[in-house]
Amino acid sequence: MGLLAGTIFDRPPHCDRCGVPESDCRCPPAIAKTHFLAPDRQTARLSTEKRKKGKLVTVIKGLSATDNDFPALLTILKNHCGAGGTIDGDEIEIQGDQTAKLIKILGQIGYKVR
């Protein structure tokens, strides 16, 4: 007799949609959204904002969070700038005054920049 015998952890995992064991499930796989708006059809607006204690943050606005892969774009921008950053709603924030670097990399990706 196993340690988890008779508990909920002893049972095989079940499908969330139909409730049968996953080995017997015939549900189609969930489709992730892979269709995003092309970069050349979007305009990124860059601005620099001053935060607490005089820290500067470069903010990218004008891009839709649903039409872009924000986590992947944020990773590319952070690596190119060598700085930290975050996603805040429909905005991407990069630490520091990175305007020149961001104009260059966003242009290479294909975005229109203002």
N, C-alpha and C positions, 0 to 999 in steps of 0.2 A: 504494500500500500504506500503510495507516494505522499509527500508532505502536503500537497495541495488537493489530494483526492477528496471529492465531494464538495469542493468550494467552487466559486464562480471562475476561478483561475484555472481549474482543471478542464473546463469545457473549451472546445475549439472556438475560435472567433467567428462571429456571425456578421452577415451583411447588414448594414444600416438601413437599406431600402426594403429588402424583401424578408429579412429575418432568418433565412436559412444559413447553414454553415458556409463559410467562404469557399470551401472546396467544391460545394455543390451549386453555388450561385451562378446564375446565367444573366445577371444584370449587365448592361453595357457599361464600360468604364466611364467615369466622370470626365467630361471634356473641359480642360482648362482653356482659358481665353489666351490664344496665341496671336490673334489678329490685332495689331496696334496700328495707329495712324502713322503714316510715313513722316519722318523728321522734316523733309523739305516742305511739308504742308503746315508746319507749325512755327510759331515765332516765340522765342524765349526772351523774356525781358529781365535784364540784370539790374540790380541795384545793390548799394552797400548801405547797411544800417548799423548804427552804433547801439550796442547793448550795455548792460550793466558794467560798471567799472571801466568804461571806455573801450571795450572789446568790439572789434569790427566783424561783421558777418556779411558775406555776399549772398544775396537771395535771388533765386531764379524763379520767376513767376510767368504766368501765361501758358503753361503746359497743363494739360488735363491729366489727372492721376489715373483715370480709367482708360485713356487712349495711349498710355505710355507704360513701360516697365520701369517704374521709378526706382525700385531697389537696384536693378542692374545699372541704370544710368547713374545713380548715386555712387555706386562702387567705382565706375569708370572715372567720374569726376574727382572723387576723393583720391584715387591713385594717381591721377594726372597732376593734381595740385599738391599732393603730399600733405593734406590737411584733413581734419575731421569734418563731419557733416551729418545732417539729419533730414528726414522728410517731415514736413509740418503741413498736413492737409494737402493742398495743391501747390505747395512751395517746396523747393529744395534749398537748404541752407548749407553753405560751406564756410568753415571758420576762416577768418582773415579777409584781407582785401585781395581777392583772387580774380578780379574782373578781367584782366588781360589774358590770363591763362584759360579762363572759362570761355571767353570769346573765341579763342583759337581752337580749343577742343570741341566746342559745340558746333563751330563752323565745319570742322573736319568730319564730324558725325553727320552733318547735313541740316542742322537747324538754322533757321534765320535768327539773327541775334540783334536786339536793340538795346 
